[in-house]
Amino acid sequence: MEIIEREEELKQTIDQFWESVPSVWNLIRSHLRTISEEQFDISVEQFHLLRHIRKGLTSVSEIADARMISRPAASQAAESLVEKGLITRRQEVNDRRFVHLALTPAGEDLLNQVFKQNRAWMMEKMAALSTEDLSRITEGLQLLKSAFNAPEQKPQEDPIPVIGID
């Protein structure tokens, strides 16, 4: 009987995940798109390219792989950002085929402004939540991240069956 109860708990949690996370993420992405396009005249793809450069990816290939887009698409986005003065390209001295991408001060400033505005928008959306609610959300997000980052475990004697999406 315990296995059936556990399966039901997992199913309800997964159903709630699918009802919550994609819709919230889509709202956040939509807001980022609005800020990026309307206020800063950059596409969402260009925004992500800037963000990845800030995180330490320095080549079109690395960014294309991280974004799961083609190298020509990443290169085109990078070229547009170079033209706007938001990133620089610098060829590697020992290997001219390798080009380093870096944020300019204007690119850094743009990212800071986008993140600041998006954070303010998210804070406004979450302002009505109690301190306890915010703590529960933070704890839940940490648990979710931990569950998905945990190394795969070998099956136990009585494994819980995999439950698919209905």
C-alpha positions in Angstrom: 0.0 0.0 0.0 2.9 2.4 0.7 4.2 2.1 -2.9 0.8 3.1 -4.3 0.7 6.1 -2.0 4.2 7.1 -3.0 3.4 6.7 -6.6 0.3 9.0 -6.2 2.4 11.6 -4.4 5.0 11.6 -7.2 2.3 11.8 -9.8 0.6 14.7 -8.1 3.9 16.5 -7.8 4.8 15.9 -11.4 1.4 17.1 -12.5 1.8 20.3 -10.4 5.3 20.8 -11.9 3.9 20.7 -15.5 1.0 23.0 -14.5 3.4 25.6 -12.9 6.9 25.7 -14.2 6.4 26.0 -17.9 3.7 28.7 -17.6 5.8 30.7 -15.1 8.9 30.3 -17.2 7.0 31.4 -20.4 5.8 34.6 -18.6 9.4 35.4 -17.5 10.7 34.7 -21.0 8.0 36.9 -22.5 8.9 39.7 -20.1 12.6 39.4 -21.0 11.7 39.4 -24.7 9.7 42.6 -24.2 12.6 44.3 -22.3 15.2 43.2 -24.8 13.3 44.0 -28.0 11.4 47.1 -27.0 13.8 48.9 -24.7 17.2 47.7 -26.0 16.6 46.7 -29.6 18.1 43.3 -29.3 16.6 39.9 -30.0 16.1 37.2 -27.3 18.9 35.2 -29.1 21.2 38.2 -28.8 20.3 38.6 -25.2 21.2 35.0 -24.5 24.5 35.3 -26.4 25.4 38.3 -24.2 24.4 36.3 -21.1 26.6 33.3 -22.1 29.6 35.5 -22.8 29.2 37.0 -19.3 29.1 33.4 -17.9 32.5 32.7 -19.5 31.8 31.2 -22.9 34.1 33.0 -25.3 33.6 31.5 -28.7 30.7 31.2 -31.2 31.1 27.4 -31.1 30.8 27.2 -27.3 27.7 29.5 -27.4 26.1 27.6 -30.3 26.6 24.3 -28.4 25.2 25.8 -25.1 22.2 27.3 -26.9 21.7 24.3 -29.1 21.6 26.5 -32.2 23.7 26.4 -35.4 27.1 28.0 -35.5 26.0 30.3 -38.4 23.0 31.5 -36.3 25.3 32.2 -33.3 27.8 33.9 -35.6 25.1 36.1 -37.1 23.9 37.1 -33.6 27.5 37.9 -32.6 28.1 40.0 -35.7 25.0 42.0 -34.9 26.2 42.6 -31.4 29.6 43.6 -32.6 27.9 46.2 -34.9 25.9 47.5 -31.9 29.1 47.9 -29.9 27.9 45.4 -27.2 30.7 42.7 -27.8 34.1 42.6 -29.3 35.8 39.9 -31.4 39.5 39.2 -31.0 41.4 36.6 -33.0 43.7 34.2 -31.1 47.3 35.0 -31.9 48.5 31.4 -32.2 45.3 30.1 -34.0 43.6 32.7 -36.2 40.7 30.4 -36.6 39.7 30.9 -33.0 37.9 34.2 -32.2 37.4 35.3 -28.6 34.1 37.1 -27.8 34.0 39.6 -24.9 31.4 42.0 -23.6 32.1 45.7 -24.0 31.2 48.1 -21.1 28.0 48.9 -23.1 27.1 45.2 -23.3 27.8 44.7 -19.6 25.6 47.8 -18.8 22.8 46.5 -21.1 22.8 43.1 -19.3 22.8 44.8 -15.9 19.8 46.9 -16.9 17.8 44.0 -18.3 18.4 41.9 -15.2 17.6 44.8 -12.9 14.3 45.5 -14.7 13.4 41.8 -14.8 14.2 41.3 -11.1 12.0 44.4 -10.3 9.2 42.9 -12.3 9.5 39.5 -10.6 9.7 41.2 -7.2 6.4 43.0 -8.0 4.8 39.7 -9.0 5.9 38.0 -5.8 5.5 40.9 -3.3 2.2 39.6 -2.0 3.7 36.3 -0.9 4.5 36.0 2.8 8.0 35.4 4.1 7.0 31.8 4.8 5.7 31.4 1.2 9.0 32.7 -0.2 11.0 30.4 2.0 8.9 27.4 0.9 9.4 28.4 -2.7 13.1 28.7 -2.3 13.3 25.4 -0.4 11.2 23.7 -3.1 13.4 25.0 -5.9 16.5 23.9 -4.1 15.0 20.4 -3.6 14.0 20.2 -7.3 17.4 21.3 -8.5 19.0 18.7 -6.1 16.7 15.9 -7.3 17.6 16.6 -10.9 21.3 17.1 -10.3 21.7 14.0 -8.2 23.8 11.2 -9.7 21.7 8.3 -11.1 21.2 5.6 -8.5 21.3 1.9 -9.0 17.8 0.3 -8.7 16.9 -0.9 -5.3 15.2 -4.3 -4.6 11.7 -2.7 -4.9 12.1 0.2 -7.3 9.3 2.7 -7.8 8.0 2.3 -11.3 8.5 5.1 -13.8 5.4 7.2 -14.1 4.9 8.9 -17.5 2.9 12.0 -18.4 -0.8 11.2 -19.0 
